[in-house]
Amino acid sequence: MTAALKAEARNGGTKGERKRLRAQGKVPGIVYGKKVSQISIVLDQKELLALLKVNPHAVIELDVPQFGKQPVMINEIQRDGISRQLLHVDFHQINMDEPVNTTVRLDYVGDPAGVQVGGILQIQRHELEVRCLPTQIPDSIEVDVSALEIGENLLVSSLKLPSQVEVKTDEHDVLATILTPQKAEDAEAVEESVDKAEAKAEAVDKSEQPVS
């Protein structure tokens, strides 16, 4: 997926100036790479938030009028620890003919067989790390969990991806699992406790019977 953002070049500025920009609904940032050693920029916060909501790992066509359009990806985002306000964003300029490492969202589909009989679907991973050309980055990766039974796991190695997309996440990592229903576990524990209590009561009852 390729998105588009517009930005304006800025001077590095002081802490006070960057604070003033944020108060105006702007986000300061930096672009760096082989073709652009380092450019200080400022972006519209609403536009950046909209992009982050859809796909924070997308290839972005960043338009900085003084420097032209450049394909970039987000390298780092800094947020306020309390308010979560965007404080700063780092972009790295990429070459569309060279592979990149990135993260892709996992979309889980299907009604697991184990869930149909009372099991609980537990998702372990929501994203997958991959390496491929920028033009071949999937918007998302579909994960079919319909065949999972209670107690079964779905591993990264089970995924079927295009040959040009290399998975960087460990192939033994668990994506999803079907847990035994908690109520069933509780019921078994209660039954076991009752059995023990009845056995104990029976033993006490026999010991109190008079010997003939």
Phi and psi in degrees as GROMACS dihedral restraints (atoms count N, CA, C in turn):
[ dihedral_restraints ]
;  ai    aj    ak    al  type     phi  dphi    fc
    3     4     5     6     1  -114.6    20    10
    4     5     6     7     1   128.6    20    10
    6     7     8     9     1  -111.9    20    10
    7     8     9    10     1   174.2    20    10
    9    10    11    12     1  -133.6    20    10
   10    11    12    13     1   138.7    20    10
   12    13    14    15     1  -137.9    20    10
   13    14    15    16     1   145.2    20    10
   15    16    17    18     1  -108.1    20    10
   16    17    18    19     1   144.8    20    10
   18    19    20    21     1  -143.8    20    10
   19    20    21    22     1   164.1    20    10
   21    22    23    24     1  -119.7    20    10
   22    23    24    25     1   140.5    20    10
   24    25    26    27     1   -70.1    20    10
   25    26    27    28     1   150.5    20    10
   27    28    29    30     1  -144.9    20    10
   28    29    30    31     1   162.3    20    10
   30    31    32    33     1   -76.8    20    10
   31    32    33    34     1   156.5    20    10
   33    34    35    36     1   -48.2    20    10
   34    35    36    37     1   -45.6    20    10
   36    37    38    39     1    75.8    20    10
   37    38    39    40     1   168.7    20    10
   39    40    41    42     1   -97.4    20    10
   40    41    42    43     1   172.5    20    10
   42    43    44    45     1   -60.0    20    10
   43    44    45    46     1   -38.5    20    10
   45    46    47    48     1   -65.3    20    10
   46    47    48    49     1   -38.9    20    10
   48    49    50    51     1   -67.8    20    10
   49    50    51    52     1   -39.1    20    10
   51    52    53    54     1   -66.6    20    10
   52    53    54    55     1   -36.7    20    10
   54    55    56    57     1   -64.7    20    10
   55    56    57    58     1   -38.6    20    10
   57    58    59    60     1   -64.8    20    10
   58    59    60    61     1   -40.1    20    10
   60    61    62    63     1   -61.4    20    10
   61    62    63    64     1   -43.7    20    10
   63    64    65    66     1   -63.4    20    10
   64    65    66    67     1   -37.4    20    10
   66    67    68    69     1   -64.8    20    10
   67    68    69    70     1   -23.1    20    10
   69    70    71    72     1   -91.1    20    10
   70    71    72    73     1     6.9    20    10
   72    73    74    75     1    83.6    20    10
   73    74    75    76     1    22.9    20    10
   75    76    77    78     1  -110.7    20    10
   76    77    78    79     1   159.4    20    10
   78    79    80    81     1  -127.6    20    10
   79    80    81    82     1   119.6    20    10
   81    82    83    84     1   -73.2    20    10
   82    83    84    85     1   151.4    20    10
   84    85    86    87     1  -157.3    20    10
   85    86    87    88     1   179.4    20    10
   87    88    89    90     1  -138.3    20    10
   88    89    90    91     1   142.1    20    10
   90    91    92    93     1  -117.5    20    10
   91    92    93    94     1   132.6    20    10
   93    94    95    96     1  -140.5    20    10
   94    95    96    97     1   160.6    20    10
   96    97    98    99     1   165.2    20    10
   97    98    99   100     1  -170.9    20    10
   99   100   101   102     1   -68.2    20    10
  100   101   102   103     1   -39.7    20    10
  102   103   104   105     1   -87.7    20    10
  103   104   105   106     1   -23.1    20    10
  105   106   107   108     1  -128.3    20    10
  106   107   108   109     1   107.3    20    10
  108   109   110   111     1   -59.0    20    10
  109   110   111   112     1   -47.0    20    10
  111   112   113   114     1  -172.8    20    10
  112   113   114   115     1   125.9    20    10
  114   115   116   117     1  -126.6    20    10
  115   116   117   118     1   125.5    20    10
  117   118   119   120     1   -84.2    20    10
  118   119   120   121     1   130.5    20    10
  120   121   122   123     1  -132.8    20    10
  121   122   123   124     1   172.0    20    10
  123   124   125   126     1  -139.1    20    10
  124   125   126   127     1   137.3    20    10
  126   127   128   129     1  -124.7    20    10
  127   128   129   130     1   161.2    20    10
  129   130   131   132     1   -76.0    20    10
  130   131   132   133     1   126.8    20    10
  132   133   134   135     1   -62.7    20    10
  133   134   135   136     1   -41.4    20    10
  135   136   137   138     1   -62.5    20    10
  136   137   138   139     1   -42.5    20    10
  138   139   140   141     1   -65.9    20    10
  139   140   141   142     1   -40.5    20    10
  141   142   143   144     1   -67.0    20    10
  142   143   144   145     1   -42.0    20    10
  144   145   146   147     1   -63.2    20    10
  145   146   147   148     1   -38.6    20    10
  147   148   149   150     1   -62.4    20    10
  148   149   150   151     1   -41.2    20    10
  150   151   152   153     1   -66.9    20    10
  151   152   153   154     1   -43.5    20    10
  153   154   155   156     1   -62.6    20    10
  154   155   156   157     1   -33.7    20    10
  156   157   158   159     1   -67.8    20    10
  157   158   159   160     1   -36.4    20    10
  159   160   161   162     1   -81.9    20    10
  160   161   162   163     1   -52.8    20    10
  162   163   164   165     1  -162.4    20    10
  163   164   165   166     1    97.2    20    10
  165   166   167   168     1   -70.2    20    10
  166   167   168   169     1   -10.2    20    10
  168   169   170   171     1  -107.7    20    10
  169   170   171   172     1    14.3    20    10
  171   172   173   174     1   -71.4    20    10
  172   173   174   175     1   156.9    20    10
  174   175   176   177     1   -76.6    20    10
  175   176   177   178     1   130.3    20    10
  177   178   179   180     1  -116.4    20    10
  178   179   180   181     1   133.1    20    10
  180   181   182   183     1   -91.1    20    10
  181   182   183   184     1   100.6    20    10
  183   184   185   186     1   -92.2    20    10
  184   185   186   187     1   120.9    20    10
  186   187   188   189     1  -104.7    20    10
  187   188   189   190     1   107.6    20    10
  189   190   191   192     1  -113.2    20    10
  190   191   192   193     1   104.9    20    10
  192   193   194   195     1   -45.5    20    10
  193   194   195   196     1   -39.7    20    10
  195   196   197   198     1   -73.5    20    10
  196   197   198   199     1   -17.0    20    10
  198   199   200   201     1  -126.1    20    10
  199   200   201   202     1    -3.4    20    10
  201   202   203   204     1    85.9    20    10
  202   203   204   205     1  -171.5    20    10
  204   205   206   207     1   -92.2    20    10
  205   206   207   208     1   136.4    20    10
  207   208   209   210     1  -136.2    20    10
  208   209   210   211     1   136.8    20    10
  210   211   212   213     1   -76.4    20    10
  211   212   213   214     1   125.8    20    10
  213   214   215   216     1  -137.0    20    10
  214   215   216   217     1   168.2    20    10
  216   217   218   219     1  -135.7    20    10
  217   218   219   220     1   154.2    20    10
  219   220   221   222     1   -75.5    20    10
  220   221   222   223     1   129.3    20    10
  222   223   224   225     1   -99.5    20    10
  223   224   225   226     1   -39.2    20    10
  225   226   227   228     1  -155.8    20    10
  226   227   228   229     1   143.0    20    10
  228   229   230   231     1  -124.4    20    10
  229   230   231   232     1   131.0    20    10
  231   232   233   234     1  -108.3    20    10
  232   233   234   235     1   131.5    20    10
  234   235   236   237     1  -126.5    20    10
  235   236   237   238     1   155.9    20    10
  237   238   239   240     1   -66.6    20    10
  238   239   240   241     1   133.2    20    10
  240   241   242   243     1   -63.8    20    10
  241   242   243   244     1   -23.0    20    10
  243   244   245   246     1  -104.8    20    10
  244   245   246   247     1   -55.0    20    10
  246   247   248   249     1   -81.6    20    10
  247   248   249   250     1   -17.3    20    10
  249   250   251   252     1    66.5    20    10
  250   251   252   253     1    15.5    20    10
  252   253   254   255     1   -64.5    20    10
  253   254   255   256     1   141.6    20    10
  255   256   257   258     1   -67.6    20    10
  256   257   258   259     1   126.0    20    10
  258   259   260   261     1  -104.9    20    10
  259   260   261   262     1   -37.2    20    10
  261   262   263   264     1  -165.4    20    10
  262   263   264   265     1   150.1    20    10
  264   265   266   267     1  -137.5    20    10
  265   266   267   268     1   135.4    20    10
  267   268   269   270     1  -106.6    20    10
  268   269   270   271     1   130.2    20    10
  270   271   272   273     1  -113.4    20    10
  271   272   273   274     1   144.5    20    10
  273   274   275   276     1  -118.3    20    10
  274   275   276   277     1   132.6    20    10
  276   277   278   279     1   -74.0    20    10
  277   278   279   280     1   136.7    20    10
  279   280   281   282     1  -119.9    20    10
  280   281   282   283     1   162.9    20    10
  282   283   284   285     1  -103.8    20    10
  283   284   285   286     1   123.2    20    10
  285   286   287   288     1   -66.5    20    10
  286   287   288   289     1   -12.7    20    10
  288   289   290   291     1   -99.7    20    10
  289   290   291   292     1     5.3    20    10
  291   292   293   294     1  -120.0    20    10
  292   293   294   295     1   139.3    20    10
  294   295   296   297     1   -62.1    20    10
  295   296   297   298     1   150.2    20    10
  297   298   299   300     1  -130.6    20    10
  298   299   300   301     1   153.8    20    10
  300   301   302   303     1   -92.8    20    10
  301   302   303   304     1   133.0    20    10
  303   304   305   306     1  -152.9    20    10
  304   305   306   307     1  -178.5    20    10
  306   307   308   309     1  -120.5    20    10
  307   308   309   310     1   137.6    20    10
  309   310   311   312     1  -122.6    20    10
  310   311   312   313     1   139.7    20    10
  312   313   314   315     1   -70.9    20    10
  313   314   315   316     1   142.2    20    10
  315   316   317   318     1   -99.6    20    10
  316   317   318   319     1   129.5    20    10
  318   319   320   321     1  -109.6    20    10
  319   320   321   322     1   114.9    20    10
  321   322   323   324     1   -88.9    20    10
  322   323   324   325     1   129.0    20    10
  324   325   326   327     1  -129.6    20    10
  325   326   327   328     1   157.8    20    10
  327   328   329   330     1    98.4    20    10
  328   329   330   331     1   154.6    20    10
  330   331   332   333     1  -103.6    20    10
  331   332   333   334     1   104.1    20    10
  333   334   335   336     1   -56.0    20    10
  334   335   336   337     1   138.3    20    10
  336   337   338   339     1   -58.5    20    10
  337   338   339   340     1   -37.7    20    10
  339   340   341   342     1   -66.6    20    10
  340   341   342   343     1   -32.4    20    10
  342   343   344   345     1   -70.3    20    10
  343   344   345   346     1   -33.1    20    10
  345   346   347   348     1   -64.7    20    10
  346   347   348   349     1   -21.0    20    10
  348   349   350   351     1  -110.9    20    10
  349   350   351   352     1    21.3    20    10
  351   352   353   354     1   107.6    20    10
  352   353   354   355     1    -4.3    20    10
  354   355   356   357     1   -72.0    20    10
  355   356   357   358     1   170.3    20    10
  357   358   359   360     1  -121.3    20    10
  358   359   360   361     1   123.8    20    10
  360   361   362   363     1   -78.3    20    10
  361   362   363   364     1   124.6    20    10
  363   364   365   366     1  -118.7    20    10
  364   365   366   367     1   118.6    20    10
  366   367   368   369     1   -87.1    20    10
  367   368   369   370     1   125.4    20    10
  369   370   371   372     1   -96.9    20    10
  370   371   372   373     1   -31.2    20    10
  372   373   374   375     1  -132.6    20    10
  373   374   375   376     1   139.0    20    10
  375   376   377   378     1  -111.8    20    10
  376   377   378   379     1    -9.0    20    10
  378   379   380   381     1  -141.5    20    10
  379   380   381   382     1   160.1    20    10
  381   382   383   384     1  -133.3    20    10
  382   383   384   385     1   137.6    20    10
  384   385   386   387     1   -89.0    20    10
  385   386   387   388     1   130.7    20    10
  387   388   389   390     1  -136.0    20    10
  388   389   390   391     1   168.3    20    10
  390   391   392   393     1  -135.9    20    10
  391   392   393   394     1   128.8    20    10
  393   394   395   396     1  -170.0    20    10
  394   395   396   397     1   178.3    20    10
  396   397   398   399     1   -67.6    20    10
  397   398   399   400     1   147.4    20    10
  399   400   401   402     1   -52.6    20    10
  400   401   402   403     1   -35.7    20    10
  402   403   404   405     1   -74.6    20    10
  403   404   405   406     1   -11.4    20    10
  405   406   407   408     1  -108.5    20    10
  406   407   408   409     1     8.0    20    10
  408   409   410   411     1   -68.9    20    10
  409   410   411   412     1   121.5    20    10
  411   412   413   414     1   -68.0    20    10
  412   413   414   415     1   146.6    20    10
  414   415   416   417     1   -63.7    20    10
  415   416   417   418     1   -36.2    20    10
  417   418   419   420     1  -162.9    20    10
  418   419   420   421     1   167.6    20    10
  420   421   422   423     1  -119.8    20    10
  421   422   423   424     1   124.0    20    10
  423   424   425   426     1   -81.0    20    10
  424   425   426   427     1   132.4    20    10
  426   427   428   429     1  -120.9    20    10
  427   428   429   430     1   111.6    20    10
  429   430   431   432     1   -88.3    20    10
  430   431   432   433     1   116.1    20    10
  432   433   434   435     1  -108.2    20    10
  433   434   435   436     1    10.5    20    10
  435   436   437   438     1   -62.2    20    10
  436   437   438   439     1   -27.4    20    10
  438   439   440   441     1   -88.1    20    10
  439   440   441   442     1    -5.4    20    10
  441   442   443   444     1   -69.0    20    10
  442   443   444   445     1   128.1    20    10
  444   445   446   447     1  -100.4    20    10
  445   446   447   448     1   170.0    20    10
  447   448   449   450     1   -59.3    20    10
  448   449   450   451     1   130.7    20    10
  450   451   452   453     1    88.1    20    10
  451   452   453   454     1    -4.1    20    10
  453   454   455   456     1   -95.0    20    10
  454   455   456   457     1   152.0    20    10
  456   457   458   459     1  -116.3    20    10
  457   458   459   460     1   153.5    20    10
  459   460   461   462     1  -113.7    20    10
  460   461   462   463     1   121.9    20    10
  462   463   464   465     1   -99.0    20    10
  463   464   465   466     1   162.4    20    10
  465   466   467   468     1   -56.8    20    10
  466   467   468   469     1   -36.8    20    10
  468   469   470   471     1   -63.6    20    10
  469   470   471   472     1   -15.4    20    10
  471   472   473   474     1   -80.9    20    10
  472   473   474   475     1   -14.4    20    10
  474   475   476   477     1   -73.3    20    10
  475   476   477   478     1   144.1    20    10
  477   478   479   480     1  -111.2    20    10
  478   479   480   481     1   110.5    20    10
  480   481   482   483     1  -117.6    20    10
  481   482   483   484     1   159.0    20    10
  483   484   485   486     1   -56.0    20    10
  484   485   486   487     1   146.4    20    10
  486   487   488   489     1   -59.3    20    10
  487   488   489   490     1   -27.4    20    10
  489   490   491   492     1   -81.2    20    10
  490   491   492   493     1    -4.9    20    10
  492   493   494   495     1  -105.2    20    10
  493   494   495   496     1   116.6    20    10
  495   496   497   498     1   -96.5    20    10
  496   497   498   499     1   127.6    20    10
  498   499   500   501     1   -82.8    20    10
  499   500   501   502     1   128.5    20    10
  501   502   503   504     1  -100.5    20    10
  502   503   504   505     1   -19.2    20    10
  504   505   506   507     1   -69.2    20    10
  505   506   507   508     1   144.4    20    10
  507   508   509   510     1   -55.1    20    10
  508   509   510   511     1   128.9    20    10
  510   511   512   513     1   -66.9    20    10
  511   512   513   514     1   -16.2    20    10
  513   514   515   516     1   -91.3    20    10
  514   515   516   517     1    -4.0    20    10
  516   517   518   519     1   -65.8    20    10
  517   518   519   520     1   141.8    20    10
  519   520   521   522     1   -85.3    20    10
  520   521   522   523     1   129.9    20    10
  522   523   524   525     1   -89.6    20    10
  523   524   525   526     1   -44.8    20    10
  525   526   527   528     1  -153.8    20    10
  526   527   528   529     1   155.2    20    10
  528   529   530   531     1  -145.2    20    10
  529   530   531   532     1   156.7    20    10
  531   532   533   534     1  -108.1    20    10
  532   533   534   535     1   115.4    20    10
  534   535   536   537     1   -86.2    20    10
  535   536   537   538     1   150.5    20    10
  537   538   539   540     1   -66.2    20    10
  538   539   540   541     1   136.4    20    10
  540   541   542   543     1   -58.5    20    10
  541   542   543   544     1   134.3    20    10
  543   544   545   546     1   -61.5    20    10
  544   545   546   547     1   -38.8    20    10
  546   547   548   549     1   -62.1    20    10
  547   548   549   550     1   -39.0    20    10
  549   550   551   552     1   -64.7    20    10
  550   551   552   553     1   -39.0    20    10
  552   553   554   555     1   -64.6    20    10
  553   554   555   556     1   -43.5    20    10
  555   556   557   558     1   -61.9    20    10
  556   557   558   559     1   -40.7    20    10
  558   559   560   561     1   -63.6    20    10
  559   560   561   562     1   -41.6    20    10
  561   562   563   564     1   -64.4    20    10
  562   563   564   565     1   -39.5    20    10
  564   565   566   567     1   -64.2    20    10
  565   566   567   568     1   -40.1    20    10
  567   568   569   570     1   -64.6    20    10
  568   569   570   571     1   -44.7    20    10
  570   571   572   573     1   -60.3    20    10
  571   572   573   574     1   -42.1    20    10
  573   574   575   576     1   -64.2    20    10
  574   575   576   577     1   -40.7    20    10
  576   577   578   579     1   -64.5    20    10
  577   578   579   580     1   -40.7    20    10
  579   580   581   582     1   -64.4    20    10
  580   581   582   583     1   -43.5    20    10
  582   583   584   585     1   -58.4    20    10
  583   584   585   586     1   -44.5    20    10
  585   586   587   588     1   -64.8    20    10
  586   587   588   589     1   -41.1    20    10
  588   589   590   591     1   -64.6    20    10
  589   590   591   592     1   -42.2    20    10
  591   592   593   594     1   -67.4    20    10
  592   593   594   595     1   -38.1    20    10
  594   595   596   597     1   -65.0    20    10
  595   596   597   598     1   -40.7    20    10
  597   598   599   600     1   -65.8    20    10
  598   599   600   601     1   -42.7    20    10
  600   601   602   603     1   -63.9    20    10
  601   602   603   604     1   -39.0    20    10
  603   604   605   606     1   -65.2    20    10
  604   605   606   607     1   -39.8    20    10
  606   607   608   609     1   -65.8    20    10
  607   608   609   610     1   -41.9    20    10
  609   610   611   612     1   -64.9    20    10
  610   611   612   613     1   -40.6    20    10
  612   613   614   615     1   -62.3    20    10
  613   614   615   616     1   -41.0    20    10
  615   616   617   618     1   -68.9    20    10
  616   617   618   619     1   -35.2    20    10
  618   619   620   621     1   -71.1    20    10
  619   620   621   622     1   -22.5    20    10
  621   622   623   624     1   -90.7    20    10
  622   623   624   625     1    -7.6    20    10
  624   625   626   627     1   -71.6    20    10
  625   626   627   628     1   137.6    20    10
  627   628   629   630     1   -64.4    20    10
  628   629   630   631     1   142.8    20    10
  630   631   632   633     1   -84.6    20    10
  631   632   633   634     1   125.5    20    10
